[in-house]
Amino acid sequence: MTSGRDFEHPLAPVESLLPKPEISPEQVVFDCFVQTLQTAPLDDCLGLFQAFFVGYDASQCPESLQQASYQLIIANRRTGFIAVLKRCCYLFIETCLNQESIQHIAKLAHLLLTSTSQTGDGSLTTERFQDWLRGFVQTEECRVFRVLAPPSETNQRTWGDRYVGFMLFAQVTNPQSSPEQQRASKLLYQLFNNRYRYRLVMYLSTKGKMTATGESIKNPTLIEDVALNLIHRLVVKKKPSYPDIATQFLAQTDDHTFATWQPYFVDYLFCAMTSPRRLKWLPDKVLQHLRQCYPEGDSITLNQALINDVCRNLIHYLLDPEHLQDLSHPLPVLMIQREYLTLSILLLKLVLVAPETYGELVQALNLLLGQYQDQPKEECQWLMGFFETVQVILALVLTAPQYCPTVPG
């Protein structure tokens, strides 16, 4: 018979009887790098990154990483390897930006792009990791790292690299991006955007002459000085300003039904255009498109949500690369006529009355870039002309924090 004293012993918690969840090798790798970033100098973190991802050397890796590498190889977890590689890269970039150590970002990018020159310990793991890494480096997703790395014979700049900010913005708002990628991309976007705006404003204010500190600011755009000064005069010095015009337009929205608002909205978009005769057809084209998309007319409630939807619709209508094959569509006609300023101001006016659509605008620009960035530079002069113009206008007018990407919660 069981002694009553046996019941005095406490029972083991139920949790201790359950099988412990197995930690994936990818998580082991990430946790190791997190700990290293928290406790070691950035150079040591780069050394560990090189010893594991780039030129695998077991003698330079802690036991936890050695075991993780074995699991990755045995299970052929290429996708997991690339995923944790990206998480570690972007976490490192975020840390560098927070510590204002930009040079270490360039070192990391250089390591990635020169991975084939790393010998490691010559093991099967080294060979397999380098094969996986080589495949990643050749993808479009690695374009950001190519821009961050110093230019060289093996890392030559392409015309599309000038507009990497579009891709960074898209990465911030992409739900498939890891939290590390979203945060680092936001910081990089802010860095590039602020640097570009500073150089642009300084160049316009000094006219390229030497500053009081002895600094000579170069034109950060590919636009000639005469055209750049014209854009500056039309966009910044214009009275009333474009933001003021947008505010006045929104203040009078309550006086309209949706049916009467549509032509009023089109009038707002095309008022004070620089080439009214050449563009006489365009307002009717836009109004026709709106009436086709919103045939319900006055049965729709006119509010800010609807205005946002209309502006979002027009952004995609004006920038969808599929429309470039239709010569009756505004996009190819404006590009053929080199009406870059007209299209850029239209997009600016849309965003000013619907700031929430700024993200859609940048993503639409990124989509347009993605369609042509592998084409020769000589064949994309029209697109570069548009991108240069729209970048200048957005940088000069949209300076508020609301025009910065928000990391999804």
Beta strands, then each sheet from edge to edge (+ up, - down):
end
